[in-house]
Amino acid sequence: MKKKLIITGCNGQLGRAINKQLAGNEDYELVNTDVAELDITDIDKVMEMAREIKPYAILNCAAFTNVNGCETAGDIVWKINALGPRNLSIAATETGAKMMHISTDYVFNGNGTRPYTEFDTPDPKSAYGVTKLAGEKFVQQFAKEFFIIRTAWLYGDGNNFVKTMLKLSETHDEVSVVKDQLGTPTSAAELAKAMAYLLPTESYGIFHGTCEGDTNWADFTDEIFRLAGKKTKVNHITTEEYVKNNPASANRPAYSILDNMMFRLTGSTLTVKGLENIPDMPVLYVGNHRSYFDIVTGYIVVPGQTGFIAKKEMEKIPLLREWMRNVNCLFLDRKDIKAGLKTILEGIEKVKGGSSIWIFPEGTRCKAKDPAELLPFKEGSLKIAEKSGCPVVPVAITGTAEILEKHFPFIRPSHVTIEFGKPFYIKELPAEDRKRAGTYSEARIREMLVKEQEERRSLRKA
């Protein structure tokens, strides 16, 4: 039986591109919708269709993309860009479907000096960017299995900058285009390929998906006209000059080049085991620690709101620091007992408030050659579960060190396995294990790591 995909915004340039990309694919049956078939702002209509179709995935290509229009259109922008993704995410979770949502480079403020990664903190400056970020947050809140792909300067079969410039060239001898806004023109066809690549995987999370290289709008226009054989002159002007002539225009980021970091990392394959062991409630994830990428891997695969307890030294790593602060991370000062206790109390309150927490009780990355070897777990690490009463989920992670640490500073593909063990409550353990809950967790994780190594050896022999 073919897997059904609900595609919203099917008549837009990306909707058309994904239809072309998946045409003839025997694995999928496409259920195309646009405004006439499905109003994504109506939760009842969305739920009705999802329950009827029972999709494998929902691909949200619908959006209010008129950047200037967003500034004055009012509530409808919020309905389409924020509530729409929320409704689709709720429907995806109820029907067990994956959720794929397309977002934008405009979630960033444009003050950067290097390409933005998925771990940088959004700070939109326009109504379009603000509503798209709200949509992202709703997807993260309500979808259990989701992909959010931020793209930029999209062009394809539909309304876009390229078509606008070519249309202007038919009636104008010259056009004025800004020269001081930098970004990456992205083909809808290439973005559709990226969507198709992610769709069957379990590599959930936020991705940046653009073509390579960068330019400014004026140089981009020069190239458009050159390729189309147009003689229209392009006047290169500043944003300040443009705004002076167009005072109602929205704020646009001066620098919105995106780094497709997560796509590079997910050149690594990911196997997830035991998701069914995660209770539908806040938990304390307790994992072994081999790599900085344990944090990234752990975050993208678990459901619901999740944060981390990390050692204070992690604040020295710029990319991870900003991202971790944005995902409820608490930094533990192991040299200051009073400050450390305060951090644990904050973690307890976060769990009580509905957020799960990750910890790595080894305290630092284990560099042992044997993948199943662990550093001793610190017994006080599980206090959050003990005091909040939440369940503990032991987690075994294999293969992350092969991404970076084994050949630092280079990033290499790896096969990563993350396995979630059976949850347990500390209060329900035998008395001796309750006293040494860290050691008990360590033993459960070691069992899973040993089993994973045995499976990998068997596969190599086969």
C-alpha positions in Angstrom: 0.0 0.0 0.0 1.3 3.4 -0.9 2.0 6.0 1.8 -0.3 9.0 1.5 1.2 12.5 1.6 -1.0 15.5 2.2 0.6 18.5 0.4 -0.7 21.9 1.3 -0.1 24.9 -1.1 0.1 22.5 -4.0 -0.4 25.3 -6.6 2.6 27.3 -5.3 6.1 27.0 -6.7 7.2 24.6 -4.0 4.0 22.6 -4.1 4.5 22.2 -7.9 8.2 21.3 -7.4 7.5 18.6 -4.8 4.8 17.1 -7.1 7.3 17.0 -9.9 10.0 15.5 -7.7 7.7 12.7 -6.4 5.9 12.0 -9.7 6.1 8.3 -10.5 7.4 7.4 -7.0 5.7 4.1 -6.3 6.1 4.6 -2.5 3.8 7.6 -2.2 0.3 8.7 -3.1 0.0 12.5 -3.3 -3.1 14.2 -1.9 -2.8 17.7 -3.2 -4.6 20.6 -1.5 -4.8 24.3 -1.9 -7.1 26.9 -0.4 -10.1 25.4 -2.3 -9.5 21.9 -1.0 -8.3 22.6 2.6 -8.3 25.7 4.7 -5.4 25.1 7.0 -6.6 27.8 9.3 -9.7 25.8 10.2 -8.7 23.1 12.7 -11.9 21.2 12.2 -11.4 20.9 8.5 -7.8 19.9 8.9 -8.7 17.2 11.5 -11.5 15.9 9.3 -9.2 15.5 6.3 -6.3 14.0 8.3 -8.6 11.4 9.9 -10.0 10.5 6.5 -6.7 10.2 4.7 -4.6 8.8 7.5 -1.4 10.3 5.9 2.2 9.0 6.3 3.2 12.7 6.3 1.9 16.2 5.9 4.0 18.6 3.8 3.1 22.2 4.5 4.1 24.3 1.5 1.4 26.9 2.2 2.3 30.3 3.5 1.5 34.0 3.3 4.8 35.0 1.5 4.1 38.6 0.5 6.7 40.2 2.8 5.5 43.8 2.4 1.8 42.7 2.5 2.4 40.9 5.8 3.0 44.3 7.5 -0.6 45.5 6.8 -2.7 42.3 6.2 -3.4 41.8 9.9 -4.8 38.6 11.4 -4.8 36.6 8.2 -1.0 36.5 8.2 -1.0 34.9 11.7 -3.7 32.5 10.7 -1.8 31.2 7.7 1.8 31.4 8.9 1.2 30.4 12.6 -2.1 28.8 13.2 -2.0 26.8 10.0 1.2 24.9 10.9 -0.2 24.5 14.4 -3.4 22.8 13.1 -1.5 20.6 10.7 0.9 19.6 13.5 -2.0 18.6 15.8 -3.5 16.6 13.0 -0.1 14.9 12.3 0.3 13.9 15.9 -3.2 12.5 16.2 -2.9 10.4 13.0 0.7 9.3 13.6 2.0 11.2 10.6 5.3 13.0 10.1 5.1 16.8 9.8 7.3 18.7 7.3 7.1 22.5 7.5 8.9 25.0 5.3 10.2 28.2 7.0 12.4 31.1 6.0 15.7 32.9 6.5 13.7 35.9 7.6 13.5 34.4 11.1 17.0 35.9 11.7 17.7 39.6 12.2 20.3 39.9 9.5 23.0 41.4 11.6 25.2 38.4 11.3 28.7 38.2 9.7 28.8 34.5 9.0 26.2 32.1 7.6 23.4 31.3 10.2 23.3 27.7 11.4 20.3 25.9 12.8 21.8 26.5 16.3 21.7 30.3 16.0 18.9 32.1 17.9 16.1 33.5 15.7 15.3 37.2 16.0 12.9 38.3 13.2 12.5 41.9 12.3 9.4 41.8 10.0 5.8 40.6 10.4 6.6 37.9 7.9 9.6 36.6 9.9 7.7 36.9 13.2 4.7 34.9 12.0 6.9 32.3 10.4 8.9 31.8 13.6 5.6 31.5 15.5 4.7 28.7 13.0 8.0 27.0 13.7 7.4 27.1 17.5 3.9 25.6 17.0 5.3 22.7 15.0 7.9 22.0 17.6 5.2 22.2 20.3 2.5 20.0 18.7 4.1 17.7 16.2 5.7 14.6 17.6 7.9 13.8 14.5 8.7 16.9 12.5 11.1 18.4 9.9 11.3 22.2 9.8 13.3 23.4 6.7 14.3 27.0 6.4 15.0 28.2 2.9 15.7 31.5 1.2 15.2 33.5 -2.0 13.1 30.7 -3.5 12.5 30.6 -7.3 10.6 28.1 -9.4 7.3 27.7 -11.3 5.3 30.4 -9.6 5.5 33.9 -8.3 9.0 34.9 -7.2 11.7 37.5 -7.6 13.0 36.0 -10.9 9.6 36.2 -12.5 9.0 39.7 -11.2 12.3 41.0 -12.6 11.7 39.4 -16.0 8.2 40.9 -16.1 9.6 44.4 -15.2 12.1 44.0 -18.0 9.3 43.8 -20.5 8.1 47.4 -19.7 11.2 49.1 -18.2 14.5 50.2 -19.7 16.0 50.2 -16.2 15.2 48.9 -12.7 16.6 49.8 -9.3 17.6 46.9 -7.0 19.3 46.8 -3.6 22.9 45.9 -3.5 23.5 45.5 0.3 21.2 42.6 1.2 23.0 39.2 1.0 21.5 35.8 0.6 21.3 32.6 -1.4 19.0 32.1 -4.3 17.4 28.7 -4.0 15.8 26.6 -6.7 12.4 25.1 -5.7 13.4 22.0 -7.5 16.5 21.6 -5.3 14.5 22.2 -2.2 12.0 19.6 -3.3 14.9 17.1 -3.6 16.0 17.9 0.0 12.4 17.4 1.2 12.2 14.0 -0.6 15.6 13.0 1.0 14.5 13.7 4.5 10.9 12.4 4.2 11.6 8.6 4.8 14.2 9.2 7.5 14.0 9.7 11.2 16.3 12.7 11.2 13.8 15.0 12.8 14.5 18.6 13.7 15.3 22.0 12.1 17.3 22.1 8.9 18.5 24.9 6.6 17.9 24.1 3.0 19.4 26.4 0.4 21.5 26.2 -2.7 25.2 27.0 -2.4 26.9 30.4 -2.8 25.6 33.9 -2.1 24.9 37.1 -3.8 22.9 40.4 -3.4 19.6 41.2 -5.1 21.2 43.6 -7.6 23.9 41.2 -8.8 21.3 38.4 -8.9 19.1 40.6 -11.2 22.1 41.3 -13.4 22.6 37.5 -13.8 18.9 36.9 -14.4 18.9 39.5 -17.3 22.1 38.1 -18.7 20.8 34.6 -18.8 17.5 35.7 -20.3 19.1 38.0 -22.9 17.5 41.1 -21.5 19.1 44.6 -22.1 17.4 46.3 -19.1 19.8 48.3 -17.0 20.1 47.4 -13.3 20.8 50.4 -11.0 22.5 49.2 -7.8 21.1 51.1 -4.8 21.3 50.8 -1.0 18.5 49.6 1.2 18.3 53.1 2.6 17.6 54.5 -0.8 15.0 51.9 -1.5 13.2 52.5 1.7 13.2 56.3 1.1 11.3 55.6 -2.2 9.2 52.8 -0.7 8.5 53.8 2.9 5.8 51.1 3.5 8.3 48.3 2.7 9.0 45.7 5.4 12.4 45.4 7.2 14.5 42.8 5.4 17.7 41.2 6.8 20.9 42.7 5.4 22.6 39.3 5.8 20.5 36.1 5.6 22.9 33.5 4.2 22.1 30.1 5.8 24.6 27.3 6.5 23.0 23.9 5.7 24.9 22.4 8.7 22.2 19.8 9.7 22.1 18.4 6.2 25.9 18.0 6.3 25.6 16.2 9.6 22.7 14.0 8.5 24.9 12.7 5.7 25.4 10.4 8.7 22.7 7.7 9.0 20.6 7.5 12.1 18.8 4.5 13.5 16.4 5.2 16.4 15.3 2.3 18.6 12.8 2.2 21.5 10.8 5.4 20.8 7.8 3.5 22.1 9.5 3.4 25.5 9.2 7.1 26.0 6.2 7.9 28.2 3.8 10.6 27.2 5.0 12.9 30.0 8.1 14.8 31.1 11.1 12.4 31.7 14.7 12.5 32.6 16.8 11.2 29.7 20.0 9.7 31.0 22.6 9.0 28.3 26.2 8.0 27.7 28.5 10.7 26.4 31.0 10.4 23.6 30.5 13.6 21.5 29.2 17.1 21.3 26.8 15.6 18.8 25.1 13.5 21.5 23.3 16.7 22.4 22.2 17.4 18.8 21.2 13.8 18.2 19.3 13.6 21.5 17.3 16.8 20.8 16.1 16.0 17.3 14.7 12.6 18.0 12.7 13.0 21.2 9.1 14.3 21.4 7.9 17.3 23.2 9.7 20.2 24.9 13.2 19.1 26.0 16.2 20.8 27.6 19.7 19.7 28.9 21.8 19.9 31.9 25.3 20.6 30.6 28.6 21.5 32.2 29.3 25.3 32.4 32.3 24.8 30.1 29.9 24.2 27.2 29.2 28.0 27.2 32.6 28.4 25.6 31.4 26.8 22.4 29.7 29.5 20.4 27.3 27.6 18.2 26.2 25.1 20.8 26.0 27.7 23.5 23.4 29.8 21.6 21.3 26.9 20.5 21.4 25.2 23.9 20.2 28.4 25.6 17.3 28.4 23.2 16.2 24.9 24.1 15.9 25.2 27.9 19.5 24.2 28.6 20.9 24.7 32.1 24.6 25.1 32.6 26.0 23.4 35.7 29.0 24.9 37.5 30.6 21.8 39.0 33.1 23.9 41.0 30.4 25.8 42.9 28.3 23.5 45.0 25.7 26.2 45.8 25.3 27.2 42.2 25.2 23.5 41.2 22.3 22.9 43.6 20.5 25.9 42.2 20.8 24.4 38.7 19.4 21.1 39.8 16.4 22.9 41.5 15.8 24.8 38.3 15.8 21.4 36.4 13.2 20.0 38.8 11.0 23.0 38.2 11.3 22.6 34.4 10.2 19.0 34.7 7.3 19.9 36.9 6.5 22.6 34.3 6.2 20.1 31.5 9.7 19.9 30.0 11.8 16.8 29.7 15.6 17.1 30.6 18.6 15.4 29.2 21.7 14.6 31.4 25.0 12.8 30.7 26.1 11.5 34.2 29.6 10.7 33.1 30.2 14.5 33.3 32.5 14.6 30.3 33.0 12.8 27.0 34.3 9.3 27.4 37.3 8.7 25.0 37.7 4.9 25.7 38.4 2.8 22.6 35.7 0.3 23.5 32.3 1.9 22.5 30.6 0.0 25.3 33.0 1.4 28.0 31.6 4.1 30.2 33.1 6.5 32.8 31.5 6.1 36.2 28.1 7.8 36.5 27.9 10.5 39.2 25.3 9.4 41.7 23.8 12.8 42.3 23.0 13.2 38.6 19.5 11.7 38.9 18.3 14.0 41.7 16.0 15.7 39.2 14.0 12.5 38.7 14.2 11.6 42.4 12.8 14.9 43.6 10.3 15.5 40.7 9.0 11.9 40.6 9.4 11.7 36.8 10.4 8.5 35.1 14.0 7.9 34.0 14.7 6.8 30.4 18.2 5.3 29.9 19.6 6.1 26.5 22.5 4.4 24.6 24.2 6.4 21.9 26.7 4.9 19.5 28.6 6.4 16.6 28.5 10.1 17.4 32.3 10.4 18.1 32.9 9.2 14.6 31.3 12.4 13.3 33.9 14.7 14.8 36.0 13.7 17.8 37.7 10.7 16.1 39.2 13.1 13.4 38.8 16.6 14.8 38.5 19.3 13.4 36.9 17.5 10.4 33.3 16.4 10.2 32.7 12.9 8.6 29.6 10.8 8.0 28.9 8.1 10.5 26.2 5.6 11.3 24.6 6.7 14.6 22.3 4.5 16.7 20.3 5.9 19.6 18.3 3.5 21.7 15.8 4.3 24.4 15.5 1.8 27.1 12.6 0.9 29.3 11.7 3.7 31.7 11.9 3.3 35.4 10.9 5.3 38.6 13.6 5.6 41.2 11.1 5.2 44.0 10.1 1.8 42.6 13.7 0.4 42.5 14.9 -2.1 45.1 16.4 -0.3 48.1 20.0 -0.9 47.1 19.4 0.3 43.6 17.6 3.4 44.9 20.7 4.4 46.7 22.9 3.9 43.6 20.4 5.0 40.8 23.3 6.3 38.8 25.1 2.9 38.8 21.8 1.2 38.0 21.3 3.5 34.9 24.9 2.9 33.9 24.3 -0.8 33.8 21.2 -0.5 31.7 22.9 1.7 29.2 26.0 -0.6 29.1 23.7 -3.6 28.3 22.2 -1.7 25.3 25.7 -0.6 24.1 27.0 -4.2 24.2 24.0 -5.4 22.3 24.5 -2.7 19.7 28.2 -3.7 19.2 27.2 -7.4 18.8 24.6 -6.5 16.2 27.1 -4.4 14.3 29.7 -7.2 14.3 27.0 -9.6 13.0 26.2 -7.3 10.2 29.9 -6.9 9.2 30.2 -10.7 9.1 27.1 -11.1 7.0 
